[in-house]
C-alpha cells in the first residue's frame, strides 16, 4: 500500500513528499524521534495482538506490513547514510515499497523478528549519526528520484517517515477494529 492520499507520491512528487515528511517532523529533534520509534512499534504491535496481520482493505497494509516497510526503509537508509559519508556524491537507489512489502511477504513475518531487526538497525544508525561531524552531515548523495540529499536531510526524512508509518499502522488497526 502506498503512503495514502495524505502523502504525495515519493517518485512523481519528490519535493512535495520531502516537504510532507519534514512537516511531520516539524521542529522536533530527529534523533529523539528516531530513538523512540522502536518502542512505539513494540507498543503498537502488542496492542494489535491477533489483528497484527489483518488488512482493513485488500489494497492496504496491515500493522505488520507497515512495520515490515519501516524495516525495509531502515535497511535502505543504513546503506544510504554510509554511502553518503564514505563516497563523494554517490548514487542512492530508490525502491518500490509495495513490491518489497509484497514480495518479501512481510504479512507473514514474525513480529518479534521484525522488531529485533528494526531495533538493531536503528541503534546502529543512531550511533553512526551521533559520531558524524557537521561536515559529514552536509555531504550529499544523488537520489535517483529526488536528486541531491544530504546526510542531514536523509536523517530528518526518516524521522518524518517514522511518524507517517506509525500513524498509518494506527489507522490500519483502528479500521480493522471498527
C-alpha positions as CSV (number, residue, x, y, z in Angstrom):
1,X,0.0,0.0,0.0
2,X,1.3,3.4,-0.9
3,X,1.6,6.1,1.6
4,X,-2.1,7.1,1.1
5,X,-4.0,10.2,-0.1
6,X,-2.4,12.5,2.5
7,X,1.1,11.8,1.3
8,X,2.5,12.9,-2.1
9,X,3.9,10.2,-4.3
10,X,7.6,9.8,-3.4
11,X,8.6,9.3,-7.1
12,X,6.4,11.6,-9.1
13,X,6.1,14.3,-6.5
14,X,9.5,14.1,-4.8
15,X,9.8,17.6,-3.5
16,X,6.3,17.5,-2.1
17,X,7.0,14.1,-0.5
18,X,10.1,15.5,1.2
19,X,8.1,18.6,2.5
20,X,5.4,16.3,3.8
21,X,7.8,14.1,5.8
22,X,9.7,17.2,7.1
23,X,6.4,18.7,8.1
24,X,5.6,15.6,10.1
25,X,8.9,16.1,11.9
26,X,8.4,19.8,12.4
27,X,10.9,21.4,14.8
28,X,11.4,18.2,16.7
29,X,14.9,16.6,17.1
30,X,15.1,13.8,14.5
31,X,17.5,11.9,16.8
32,X,15.0,11.9,19.6
33,X,12.1,10.9,17.3
34,X,14.0,8.1,15.9
35,X,15.3,6.9,19.3
36,X,11.6,6.4,20.4
37,X,10.4,4.7,17.3
38,X,11.3,1.1,18.2
39,X,9.4,1.3,21.4
40,X,6.4,2.9,19.7
41,X,6.3,-0.1,17.2
42,X,6.6,-2.5,20.1
43,X,3.6,-0.9,21.9
44,X,1.5,-0.8,18.8
45,X,2.2,-4.5,17.9
46,X,1.3,-5.5,21.5
47,X,-1.9,-3.6,21.2
48,X,-2.7,-5.1,17.8
49,X,-2.4,-8.7,19.1
50,X,-4.2,-11.1,16.8
51,X,-5.1,-8.2,14.4
52,X,-1.5,-7.5,13.6
53,X,-1.7,-9.3,10.2
54,X,-5.2,-8.2,9.2
55,X,-5.7,-5.8,6.4
56,X,-8.7,-3.4,6.6
57,X,-8.9,-3.5,2.8
58,X,-7.1,-5.7,0.3
59,X,-5.1,-2.8,-1.1
60,X,-4.0,-1.5,2.3
61,X,-1.2,-2.7,4.5
62,X,-1.7,-4.4,7.9
63,X,0.1,-3.2,11.0
64,X,2.7,-5.9,10.5
65,X,3.2,-4.8,6.9
66,X,3.7,-1.2,7.9
67,X,6.4,-2.4,10.3
68,X,7.9,-4.5,7.5
69,X,8.1,-1.4,5.4
70,X,9.8,0.5,8.3
71,X,12.4,-2.2,8.5
72,X,13.0,-2.1,4.7
73,X,13.4,1.7,5.0
74,X,15.9,1.3,7.8
75,X,17.9,-1.2,5.8
76,X,17.9,1.1,2.8
77,X,18.7,4.2,5.0
78,X,21.6,2.3,6.6
79,X,23.2,1.9,3.2
80,X,22.5,5.4,2.1
81,X,23.9,7.0,5.2
82,X,27.1,5.1,4.8
83,X,27.4,5.8,1.1
84,X,27.0,9.5,1.7
85,X,29.6,9.6,4.5
86,X,32.1,7.4,2.7
87,X,31.8,8.3,-1.0
88,X,31.7,11.6,-3.0
89,X,28.1,12.2,-4.2
90,X,27.2,8.5,-4.6
91,X,24.0,7.4,-6.4
92,X,21.3,6.5,-4.0
93,X,18.9,3.9,-5.4
94,X,15.1,4.2,-4.9
95,X,12.9,1.2,-4.4
96,X,9.3,0.2,-4.9
97,X,7.9,-0.1,-1.3
98,X,4.8,-2.0,-2.5
99,X,6.9,-4.6,-4.3
100,X,9.2,-5.0,-1.2
101,X,6.2,-5.5,1.2
102,X,4.5,-7.9,-1.1
103,X,7.5,-9.9,-2.5
104,X,9.3,-10.0,0.8
105,X,6.0,-11.3,2.3
106,X,6.0,-9.0,5.3
107,X,2.5,-10.1,6.2
108,X,3.8,-13.4,7.2
109,X,6.9,-12.3,9.1
110,X,7.2,-12.8,12.8
111,X,6.5,-9.6,14.6
112,X,9.3,-10.1,17.1
113,X,11.8,-10.8,14.4
114,X,10.9,-7.6,12.6
115,X,11.1,-5.6,15.9
116,X,14.5,-7.1,16.6
117,X,15.9,-6.3,13.2
118,X,14.4,-2.8,13.3
119,X,15.9,-2.2,16.7
120,X,19.4,-3.4,15.8
121,X,19.5,-1.3,12.5
122,X,18.1,1.8,14.2
123,X,20.6,1.5,17.0
124,X,23.5,1.2,14.5
125,X,22.1,4.2,12.5
126,X,21.7,6.3,15.6
127,X,25.3,5.5,16.7
128,X,26.6,6.5,13.2
129,X,24.6,9.7,13.4
130,X,26.0,10.5,16.8
131,X,29.6,10.3,15.7
132,X,29.2,12.2,12.4
133,X,30.5,15.8,12.1
134,X,28.7,18.8,10.7
135,X,30.8,18.4,7.6
136,X,29.8,14.8,7.2
137,X,26.1,15.7,7.7
138,X,26.4,18.2,4.9
139,X,27.7,15.6,2.4
140,X,25.2,14.6,-0.3
141,X,24.2,11.6,-2.2
142,X,22.3,11.8,-5.5
143,X,19.0,10.1,-5.0
144,X,17.8,8.7,-8.4
145,X,14.2,10.0,-7.8
146,X,14.7,13.1,-5.6
147,X,18.2,14.5,-6.5
148,X,20.8,15.7,-4.0
149,X,20.1,14.7,-0.4
150,X,22.5,15.4,2.4
151,X,23.0,13.1,5.3
152,X,21.2,15.6,7.5
153,X,18.2,15.7,5.2
154,X,18.1,12.0,4.8
155,X,18.2,11.6,8.6
156,X,15.4,14.1,9.1
157,X,13.3,12.5,6.4
158,X,13.4,9.1,8.2
159,X,12.2,10.7,11.4
160,X,9.1,12.0,9.5
161,X,8.8,8.7,7.7
162,X,8.7,7.0,11.2
163,X,5.8,9.2,12.2
164,X,3.9,8.7,9.0
165,X,4.1,4.9,9.0
166,X,3.3,4.6,12.7
167,X,0.2,6.7,12.1
168,X,-0.6,4.6,9.1
169,X,-0.3,1.4,11.2
170,X,-2.6,3.0,13.8
171,X,-5.2,3.8,11.2
172,X,-5.0,0.3,9.9
173,X,-5.6,-1.2,13.3
174,X,-8.4,1.2,14.0
175,X,-10.0,0.3,10.7
176,X,-9.8,-3.4,11.3
177,X,-11.4,-2.9,14.7
178,X,-14.1,-0.5,13.5
